[in-house]
Amino acid sequence: MYVNGEWTAALDGKTFSITNPSTGQMIARAPKGGHQETKLAIEAADHAFKSWSKLTANERAHYLLKLYDLMHEYQDQLAEIISLEMGKPFTEAKGEVAFAASYLQWFAEEGRRIYGETIPASAVNKRLMVIRQPIGVVAAITPWNFPLAMMTRKVGPAMAAGCTSVVKPAGQSPISAIAFGRLVEMAGVPKGVVNIVTGASGPISDEIFENPTVRKISFTGSTEVGKLLVTKSAAQLKRLSLELGGHAPFIVFEDADLEAAATGAVESKFRNTGQTCVCANRIYVQSSVIDKFSELFVEKVKALKVGNSIDPSVQVGPLVSPESLEKVEEHVNDAVSKGARLLYGGQRLKGKLSEGLFYEPTILGEVNSNMLITSEETFGPVAPIIPFETEEEVVRYANSTEYGLAAYFYTENFSRSVRVSEALEFGIIGMNDAVPAVAQAPFGGIKESGMGREGGHQGLDEYLEEKYISMGIK
């Protein structure tokens, strides 16, 4: 682990193993930290905050830009780590590294624009102003599916704002976080500004939520865990940012460019083997074009290469865990038992890939709302196609979920694009765009998909407090 600028094992020497989901083989062991290790990391962050928060925005930007350069310099090595530990296809993992680095560059620049304001006073002998100051020590709890991008999306704005941080990476992907810690060290970031603690979620999370020094927590993960964290934060009213689950609709209207829509559906659904919180979960296609769209979609999915994630030519890798594979099977079997038709795929891969956690890219037709896949997040390479008749009907279908993270639709009708964009109850809308996330725009959901925003200028706001100052003068 990386604590106070030093590399350290768990105090009791315990470790846990990381398994390559493409092969089933153990690739590394990481320290199994807990309460005490987390407490030491928080203390280090608290000590570093006193000096880091006093640096100028330009000085903090210098370190962020150095990290940005290092991430590009070591892009291949970082991508290999991501691919080996959580199964993301290597070429896609390289894209994640560049995406992760973009948040460091964006917030290095945005940190120079932490503006305050002056307010007209009600009396001639007063002056009123508002300043914005860093909130303090931040805890970042990151997921396995984007182990670097979700970390820089939290640590980047925290550093730019003047905060220090303690990072708790997911148990499936701690090596990416440790590698980032190495880059922090290489960049000469002062000790204690970024601390990385690996280990069991329970003890680490308990210390984060019980320790009053931690003022802010940013979490990316499931809605179920997010709700528990809201409860845990209540005792000290800790500020939370939560990026939680999704169940994204992907709507194809009859006036859409069907070739573009089918390409977009593949990009959204099968990115990271369907293991993203914003990937298409329900593909609604207007009945008049459903046969043509399905034909195009199946043709494109058949062309996807499935295999060991470290192979640069592979586009679809393994699931991250046996539990994830079992859930995919459950959703497919449930749908087929209730009348869905397999248009392509539908089983675990055998032969050379049988040792890994591989499932065929799968397309289901004639899907209806009685099937689990239309209400539960699959987090796997399964695309259900659902027919609809009218715009009003499909908007109602799309919004009929407790989730509100991302939604997509394809149309060439301008008026429809405005109506549907405004009617969909989601925090992110991709209109003729299957990959909308960028560093300079806010990312986050509504309803049970979370609170707060990451990216954009809004992402910096999450790490700042506003202080009102009323000054009496003579």
TAKA-V896036 format. One record per residue. N is the residue number from 1. PHI is phi in radians with two decimals (* if undefined). OMEGA is omega in degrees with one decimal (999 if undefined). D_LAST is the distance of its C-alpha to the last C-alpha in whole Angstrom. Layout:
<<N,PHI,OMEGA,D_LAST> <N,PHI,OMEGA,D_LAST>>
This chain:
<<1,*,-178.3,55> <2,-2.04,-175.4,52> <3,-2.30,179.6,50> <4,0.96,177.4,47> <5,1.30,-178.9,49> <6,-2.18,176.0,52> <7,-1.61,-172.4,55> <8,-2.50,172.0,57> <9,-1.48,171.0,59> <10,-1.11,-175.9,59> <11,-1.05,178.3,59> <12,-1.67,177.1,62> <13,1.37,-177.3,64> <14,-1.26,178.0,64> <15,-2.36,171.8,64> <16,-2.39,-173.0,65> <17,-1.70,175.4,67> <18,-2.08,-174.5,66> <19,-1.97,175.9,69> <20,-1.31,-177.0,70> <21,-1.21,176.6,71> <22,-1.35,-173.2,73> <23,-2.17,-174.7,75> <24,1.36,-177.3,75> <25,-1.66,175.1,74> <26,-1.25,-178.4,72> <27,-1.98,-177.5,70> <28,-2.92,170.4,67> <29,-2.23,-179.6,66> <30,-2.18,179.2,62> <31,-1.10,178.6,61> <32,-1.76,-179.4,60> <33,-1.34,-179.7,57> <34,-2.63,-177.1,56> <35,-0.93,-170.5,53> <36,-1.18,178.8,53> <37,-1.11,179.1,53> <38,-1.18,177.9,50> <39,-1.06,178.6,48> <40,-1.12,178.6,48> <41,-1.16,178.0,47> <42,-1.14,178.2,44> <43,-1.08,178.5,43> <44,-1.13,179.1,43> <45,-1.13,179.9,41> <46,-1.13,179.1,39> <47,-1.12,-178.7,39> <48,-1.19,-177.7,39> <49,-1.03,-175.8,36> <50,-1.07,179.3,33> <51,-1.68,-178.8,34> <52,-1.08,-178.6,35> <53,-1.19,-179.1,32> <54,-1.55,178.4,30> <55,-1.17,175.3,32> <56,-1.29,178.1,31> <57,-1.04,178.9,33> <58,-1.14,179.2,35> <59,-1.17,177.8,37> <60,-1.18,178.4,37> <61,-1.08,179.0,39> <62,-0.98,-178.8,41> <63,-1.21,179.0,43> <64,-1.10,179.5,43> <65,-1.22,174.9,45> <66,-1.13,175.6,47> <67,-1.09,177.2,48> <68,-1.01,179.7,49> <69,-1.10,-178.4,51> <70,-1.15,179.1,53> <71,-1.12,176.1,54> <72,-1.25,179.3,55> <73,-1.09,-177.7,57> <74,-1.88,-175.3,59> <75,-1.02,-178.4,59> <76,-1.12,-179.4,63> <77,-1.15,178.3,63> <78,-1.13,178.3,60> <79,-1.11,179.1,62> <80,-1.10,178.4,65> <81,-1.08,179.1,63> <82,-0.99,-176.9,62> <83,-1.10,-177.5,65> <84,-1.21,-171.9,67> <85,-1.54,179.9,65> <86,-2.29,168.7,64> <87,1.53,178.2,67> <88,-1.23,177.6,65> <89,-0.93,-170.5,67> <90,-0.97,-178.8,66> <91,-1.08,177.4,66> <92,-1.18,177.9,63> <93,-1.11,175.3,62> <94,-1.07,176.1,61> <95,-1.10,178.1,59> <96,-1.11,-179.9,57> <97,-1.06,178.3,56> <98,-1.12,177.9,55> <99,-1.10,178.5,53> <100,-1.06,-179.8,51> <101,-1.10,-177.3,50> <102,-1.09,177.6,49> <103,-1.21,177.2,46> <104,-1.15,178.6,45> <105,-1.14,-178.0,45> <106,-1.05,-175.5,43> <107,-1.34,170.8,40> <108,-1.06,179.7,40> <109,-1.33,-175.1,39> <110,-1.21,178.3,37> <111,-1.10,177.7,35> <112,-1.38,-176.2,33> <113,-2.09,174.9,32> <114,-1.50,-173.8,30> <115,-1.57,169.2,27> <116,-1.78,177.9,24> <117,-2.73,170.6,22> <118,-1.90,-175.6,18> <119,-2.15,176.8,18> <120,-1.03,-178.3,17> <121,-1.43,178.3,14> <122,-1.64,179.6,15> <123,-2.45,-176.4,12> <124,-1.20,-177.8,9> <125,-1.74,176.1,6> <126,-2.29,171.1,9> <127,-2.30,-175.5,11> <128,-2.05,179.4,14> <129,-2.60,176.0,17> <130,-2.19,173.9,21> <131,-2.01,-179.2,22> <132,-2.09,-175.8,26> <133,-2.22,179.4,27> <134,-1.09,-173.8,31> <135,-1.27,179.3,33> <136,2.27,-179.7,34> <137,-1.37,-176.2,38> <138,-2.03,171.0,40> <139,-1.89,178.8,44> <140,-2.03,179.0,46> <141,-1.89,-167.6,50> <142,-1.93,-177.0,52> <143,-1.63,-178.6,55> <144,-1.48,-170.3,58> <145,-1.36,171.2,59> <146,-2.36,-168.6,56> <147,-1.13,177.3,56> <148,-1.67,-176.0,54> <149,-1.13,179.6,52> <150,-1.26,177.3,51> <151,-1.34,-179.5,49> <152,-1.20,178.4,47> <153,-1.21,176.9,46> <154,-1.82,-176.4,44> <155,-1.23,-179.8,44> <156,-1.01,179.2,43> <157,-1.16,177.2,40> <158,-1.07,179.3,39> <159,-1.09,-177.8,39> <160,-1.11,-179.1,37> <161,-1.32,-177.3,34> <162,1.82,178.8,34> <163,-1.56,170.6,36> <164,-1.98,-169.6,39> <165,-2.47,170.4,42> <166,-2.13,-177.0,46> <167,-1.82,173.0,48> <168,-2.01,179.4,51> <169,-1.39,177.7,54> <170,-1.13,-178.8,57> <171,-1.13,179.3,60> <172,-1.38,-172.7,62> <173,-2.44,-179.3,60> <174,-1.35,-173.8,58> <175,-1.22,175.6,60> <176,-1.05,178.8,58> <177,-1.15,178.5,54> <178,-1.11,177.3,56> <179,-1.10,177.0,57> <180,-1.11,175.8,53> <181,-1.03,176.8,52> <182,-1.11,177.9,54> <183,-1.17,175.9,52> <184,-1.01,178.3,49> <185,-1.12,-179.5,50> <186,-1.11,-179.7,52> <187,-1.32,179.7,49> <188,1.32,177.4,47> <189,-1.06,-177.6,44> <190,-0.94,-178.5,43> <191,-0.99,175.0,45> <192,1.53,-179.3,44> <193,-1.22,175.6,42> <194,-2.22,179.2,45> <195,-2.19,-176.1,47> <196,-2.22,-179.4,51> <197,-2.09,178.3,53> <198,-1.81,177.7,56> <199,2.54,-175.9,58> <200,-1.24,-176.5,59> <201,-1.07,-173.9,56> <202,-0.99,-178.0,56> <203,-1.08,-179.4,55> <204,-1.16,179.2,52> <205,-1.09,-179.9,51> <206,-1.04,-179.3,51> <207,-1.16,179.3,49> <208,-1.05,-175.3,46> <209,-1.42,-179.1,46> <210,-1.57,-176.6,46> <211,-1.42,-175.4,44> <212,-1.19,179.4,40> <213,-1.18,178.8,39> <214,-1.33,-175.0,40> <215,-1.76,-174.2,37> <216,-2.57,177.0,39> <217,-2.24,174.6,43> <218,-2.04,-174.3,44> <219,-2.23,170.0,48> <220,-2.11,-178.1,51> <221,3.04,-174.7,54> <222,-1.33,177.1,56> <223,-1.11,-179.4,55> <224,-1.05,179.1,56> <225,-1.19,178.7,54> <226,-1.00,178.4,51> <227,-1.12,177.2,52> <228,-1.12,-179.2,52> <229,-1.20,175.4,49> <230,-1.05,178.4,47> <231,-1.11,-178.2,48> <232,-1.16,-177.7,48> <233,-1.32,-172.8,44> <234,-1.13,-175.6,43> <235,-1.02,-179.4,43> <236,-2.06,-177.5,40> <237,0.89,177.4,39> <238,-1.19,178.1,39> <239,-1.33,-176.5,38> <240,-2.12,161.5,42> <241,-2.10,-175.9,43> <242,-2.23,172.7,47> <243,-1.98,-166.4,49> <244,-1.97,-173.1,52> <245,-1.20,178.4,56> <246,-2.50,174.4,57> <247,-2.61,-166.3,60> <248,-1.21,169.5,59> <249,-1.41,176.6,61> <250,-2.26,-169.5,63> <251,-1.84,177.6,64> <252,-2.06,178.6,67> <253,-1.48,-175.9,67> <254,-1.16,178.8,70> <255,-1.64,-177.9,69> <256,-1.31,166.2,67> <257,-1.32,-171.1,68> <258,-1.15,177.0,71> <259,-1.11,177.9,71> <260,-1.14,-179.5,67> <261,-1.14,179.5,67> <262,-1.14,176.6,70> <263,-1.10,178.9,68> <264,-1.11,179.2,65> <265,-1.11,176.7,66> <266,-1.14,-179.6,68> <267,-1.06,-177.2,65> <268,-1.32,-172.4,63> <269,-1.27,-170.5,65> <270,-1.79,172.4,67> <271,-1.07,-178.7,64> <272,0.92,178.2,64> <273,1.03,179.0,67> <274,1.35,-175.2,65> <275,-1.80,173.0,63> <276,-2.27,-177.0,59> <277,-1.27,-179.0,57> <278,-1.92,-178.0,57> <279,-1.27,-179.3,61> <280,-1.10,178.3,63> <281,-1.89,180.0,64> <282,-2.31,-178.8,66> <283,-1.77,-179.8,67> <284,-1.67,-178.4,68> <285,-2.23,-179.8,70> <286,-1.07,-170.2,71> <287,-0.95,-176.3,75> <288,-1.15,-178.3,76> <289,-2.17,-173.3,75> <290,-1.16,-179.7,75> <291,-1.18,-179.8,79> <292,-1.16,178.1,77> <293,-1.08,-178.1,74> <294,-1.04,178.9,76> <295,-1.08,178.9,78> <296,-1.12,-177.5,76> <297,-1.12,179.5,74> <298,-1.07,179.9,77> <299,-1.03,-179.0,78> <300,-1.27,-179.8,75> <301,-1.21,177.8,74> <302,-1.06,-177.3,78> <303,-1.41,-179.1,77> <304,-1.21,177.5,74> <305,-1.63,179.0,75> <306,-1.84,177.9,75> <307,3.01,179.6,75> <308,-0.96,-170.5,74> <309,-1.11,-177.3,70> <310,-1.33,178.5,70> <311,-1.29,-177.2,73> <312,-1.06,-178.0,71> <313,-1.54,-177.5,73> <314,-1.37,179.2,72> <315,-1.92,179.2,70> <316,-2.26,-178.6,70> <317,-1.80,-178.1,70> <318,-1.47,165.7,71> <319,-1.29,-173.1,69> <320,-1.36,-174.1,67> <321,-2.66,175.6,69> <322,-1.02,179.5,72> <323,-1.11,178.3,70> <324,-1.13,178.7,68> <325,-1.12,179.3,72> <326,-1.13,179.3,73> <327,-1.17,176.6,71> <328,-1.05,178.6,72> <329,-1.06,179.4,75> <330,-1.05,-178.8,74> <331,-1.14,-180.0,73> <332,-1.18,-179.1,75> <333,-1.09,178.3,78> <334,-1.09,-178.5,76> <335,-1.11,-178.9,76> <336,-1.13,179.7,80> <337,-1.15,-178.8,81> <338,-1.82,171.7,79> <339,1.94,178.1,81> <340,-1.19,-179.7,79> <341,-1.94,177.7,81> <342,-1.32,176.7,80> <343,-1.57,177.5,80> <344,-2.91,174.8,79> <345,1.34,174.7,79> <346,1.92,178.5,79> <347,-2.75,173.6,80> <348,-1.11,176.8,79> <349,-1.46,-178.6,80> <350,-2.04,179.3,83> <351,1.20,-175.7,85> <352,-1.09,-176.2,83> <353,-1.70,-174.3,80> <354,-1.19,179.0,81> <355,-1.36,-179.2,79> <356,-1.67,-176.2,76> <357,-1.76,-172.9,74> <358,-1.76,174.1,75> <359,-2.31,-179.4,75> <360,-1.01,166.2,76> <361,-0.96,-168.3,74> <362,-2.25,176.4,75> <363,-2.18,178.7,75> <364,-1.97,174.6,76> <365,-1.87,177.5,77> <366,0.98,-179.9,77> <367,-1.47,177.8,74> <368,-2.30,-171.4,73> <369,-1.27,177.4,70> <370,-1.44,-175.2,73> <371,-1.64,-178.1,72> <372,-0.95,-172.8,70> <373,-1.12,179.7,69> <374,-1.50,-179.6,67> <375,-2.21,179.6,65> <376,-1.87,177.8,65> <377,-1.28,-176.1,63> <378,-1.32,-175.8,66> <379,0.97,179.3,64> <380,-2.87,-171.4,68> <381,-1.48,-179.2,70> <382,-2.21,-177.4,71> <383,-2.02,176.1,70> <384,-1.57,178.5,71> <385,-1.83,-173.8,72> <386,-2.17,-179.5,71> <387,-1.37,170.6,73> <388,-2.55,-176.1,71> <389,-1.89,-172.4,71> <390,-2.19,177.7,68> <391,-1.06,-179.3,65> <392,-1.06,-179.4,64> <393,-1.12,-174.8,66> <394,-1.25,175.3,65> <395,-1.12,177.5,61> <396,-1.10,177.5,62> <397,-1.06,-176.0,64> <398,-1.06,-177.1,61> <399,-1.44,-175.0,58> <400,-1.45,179.9,61> <401,-2.66,175.7,59> <402,-1.31,-179.5,57> <403,-1.52,178.7,55> <404,-2.68,-177.1,53> <405,-1.56,-176.3,53> <406,-2.32,175.0,54> <407,-2.55,-177.9,57> <408,-2.32,170.9,59> <409,-2.67,-179.6,61> <410,-2.11,177.9,63> <411,-2.76,173.6,64> <412,-1.87,-178.0,64> <413,-1.69,-174.6,63> <414,-1.12,-178.7,59> <415,-1.08,177.2,59> <416,-1.11,-178.8,60> <417,-1.07,177.9,58> <418,-1.23,-177.8,55> <419,-1.03,-174.8,56> <420,-1.25,177.0,57> <421,-0.99,-178.4,54> <422,-1.36,-175.4,52> <423,-1.49,-177.8,54> <424,-1.26,-174.9,55> <425,-1.65,-177.8,53> <426,-2.49,-177.6,52> <427,-1.35,-178.3,49> <428,-2.28,179.1,51> <429,-2.13,172.6,53> <430,-1.87,179.3,56> <431,-1.74,-171.8,57> <432,0.99,-177.8,60> <433,-2.58,-176.5,58> <434,-1.58,-178.0,60> <435,-2.34,-172.4,57> <436,-1.45,-171.7,54> <437,-1.25,174.4,52> <438,-2.51,-175.6,50> <439,-1.09,-172.3,47> <440,-1.49,-179.7,44> <441,-2.12,-178.3,45> <442,-1.27,-179.9,44> <443,-2.14,178.1,47> <444,2.90,-174.0,47> <445,-2.07,174.5,49> <446,-2.09,-176.8,48> <447,0.93,-175.6,50> <448,-1.57,175.5,52> <449,-1.66,170.3,52> <450,2.22,-179.9,48> <451,-2.62,-177.6,44> <452,1.54,-179.6,42> <453,-2.32,174.6,43> <454,-2.07,-175.2,44> <455,1.49,-177.5,43> <456,1.10,175.6,41> <457,-1.21,178.8,38> <458,-1.12,-179.3,38> <459,-1.12,177.4,40> <460,-1.32,-179.4,36> <461,-1.01,-176.7,34> <462,-1.10,-174.6,37> <463,-1.95,-177.1,35> <464,-2.16,171.2,32> <465,-1.87,174.5,29> <466,-1.72,-179.9,26> <467,-2.11,178.2,23> <468,-1.60,-179.3,20> <469,-2.14,175.1,16> <470,-1.87,-173.6,13> <471,-1.98,172.4,10> <472,-1.51,-179.3,7> <473,-2.25,178.2,4> <474,-1.73,999,0>>
